[in-house]
Amino acid sequence: MRPLSNFSNRDVEALLHPTTNLASHRVQGPLVLERGEGVYVYDASGKRYIEGLAGLWCTGLGYGNAELVEAAREQMSRLSFSHLFGGRSHEPAIALAEKIKAIAPCPTSKVFFTSSGSEANDTQVKLAWYYNNARGQPKRKKFIGRIRGYHGTTVATASLSGLPIFHADFDLPMARVLHTDCPHYGKFAEPGESEEEYSTRLARNLEELIEREGPETVAAFIAEPVMGAGGVLIPPKTYFEKVQTVLSRHGIAFIADEVICGFGRTGSWWGSETYGIAPDSVTMAKAVTSAYVPMGALTVPEQVYQVLVEASTKHGVMAHGFTYSGHPLACAVALKTIEIYERIDIVAHVQRVAPIFQLRLKALADHPLVGEARSVGLIGALELMRDKRGKQSFDGKLGVGAKATRFAEEEGLICRAVAGDSVALCPPLIIDGAEINAMFDALSRALDKTHAWAKAEGYLA
Ligand SMILES: Cc1ncc(COP(=O)(O)O)c(C=O)c1O
């Protein structure tokens, strides 16, 4: 339990926390952070932690970056707000759209801005529907997501997500959303099945689903190159290649959700590059501003844009957008963030330090509590299991993953349990080798404590 402070009572009495166990939060209280510097954050008592999840997979440049602060200050004093409705515009939005067009991993005609990944994916759904109506294919409306995928929490994006907890009692998923297999080779492969064979089977299942539903009713497939919230699941060999072949055969768009993978996370600018995906459109958010300001965006291909333009002659306006679509502050900070990524060559940096990250993560695969270690670039997870040889998971109700993250906090590391008992790591992209080692030293101590606790509780096989 965290020490209950004055903050705790105020927090518990005033805040409804997102994606939080509200019952245990009343007992445990909050972890109240006060400031950050580099890859470190400090709590209200002054204790220092390595931010091992980059906030929520987002603070690429870490904390306290003076250039980003100055870019924000400068923009706020020059023009604190202007919108993009009805043809209004401003220079930071134009420049950022040009920049994203230049670096996107797919041919891009236009860029649409939002304030979050959820809004951007929600916009993907709405634009796909609108586009298919406008081009005379009104039946082509279904979206295919994946079991354990995560795309946000609005009505549409929680539906696209394939995590039951985001559906239960919210009356989701909504109609016209389908889910295909989760590409977790370690968990779902048949005995003796190779990664390639497993990918072939998943692509075949996807094709069967499309044929059952009627290919002419499916608008798009959406996938994260590496699933984040679903457990940091690395795609098996040849998976995306085979999935893409199926989609192309049926004229179904591929939307790459790059909200976590974009901007260097997997060791390339985009997860799509790492995995040879040629998407029709990408969604981005999080690291686009290094999370200094909320921002999301999606790319629009030329053929879609042309149809949207034509539709305006019918409707008058394309009636979609947010007050803060292309907020000047967010655009200015995103431009500066991308400028810094390019100047310091963040991708080369990730490639340089990722081997240390991978080595240390893989070494923990030998820990008695760790059933599987997964990673690429600077993102990874350790899946905790009650029986590592027999690959038996813990009963989710025991909260073993959550307990491990509590012990990690004691050891000065913030990380996150996702999809049950997978302890995820996704540090700021600027992390150096010594900091990576310190992060894994803390995690290793936390795992030892978790193991001792699980043994004492009789939770191990
Ligand atoms: C892959 C992915 N897509 C979309 C989202 C939703 O983004 P936001 O929380 O900014 O709405 C997230 C958030 O974690 C994500 O990981």
Ligand as a Chemical Component Dictionary entry (heavy atoms), coordinates in Angstrom:
data_LIG
# 
_chem_comp.id                   LIG 
_chem_comp.type                 NON-POLYMER 
_chem_comp.pdbx_formal_charge   0 
_chem_comp.three_letter_code    LIG 
# 
loop_
_chem_comp_atom.comp_id 
_chem_comp_atom.atom_id 
_chem_comp_atom.alt_atom_id 
_chem_comp_atom.type_symbol 
_chem_comp_atom.charge 
_chem_comp_atom.model_Cartn_x 
_chem_comp_atom.model_Cartn_y 
_chem_comp_atom.model_Cartn_z 
_chem_comp_atom.pdbx_ordinal 
LIG C1 C1 C 0 -2.073 1.644 -30.349 1  
LIG C2 C2 C 0 -2.933 2.679 -29.693 2  
LIG N1 N1 N 0 -3.902 3.271 -30.406 3  
LIG C3 C3 C 0 -4.694 4.211 -29.877 4  
LIG C4 C4 C 0 -4.544 4.598 -28.565 5  
LIG C5 C5 C 0 -5.458 5.622 -27.984 6  
LIG O1 O1 O 0 -4.788 6.805 -27.821 7  
LIG P1 P1 P 0 -5.350 7.921 -26.788 8  
LIG O2 O2 O 0 -5.242 7.326 -25.423 9  
LIG O3 O3 O 0 -4.455 9.087 -27.036 10 
LIG O4 O4 O 0 -6.754 8.196 -27.165 11 
LIG C6 C6 C 0 -3.540 4.021 -27.799 12 
LIG C7 C7 C 0 -3.333 4.405 -26.386 13 
LIG O5 O5 O 0 -2.598 3.806 -25.647 14 
LIG C8 C8 C 0 -2.729 3.031 -28.371 15 
LIG O6 O6 O 0 -1.787 2.414 -27.657 16 
# 
loop_
_chem_comp_bond.comp_id 
_chem_comp_bond.atom_id_1 
_chem_comp_bond.atom_id_2 
_chem_comp_bond.value_order 
_chem_comp_bond.pdbx_ordinal 
LIG C1 C2 SING 1  
LIG C2 N1 SING 2  
LIG C2 C8 DOUB 3  
LIG N1 C3 DOUB 4  
LIG C3 C4 SING 5  
LIG C4 C5 SING 6  
LIG C4 C6 DOUB 7  
LIG C5 O1 SING 8  
LIG O1 P1 SING 9  
LIG P1 O2 DOUB 10 
LIG P1 O3 SING 11 
LIG P1 O4 SING 12 
LIG C6 C7 SING 13 
LIG C6 C8 SING 14 
LIG C7 O5 DOUB 15 
LIG C8 O6 SING 16 
# 
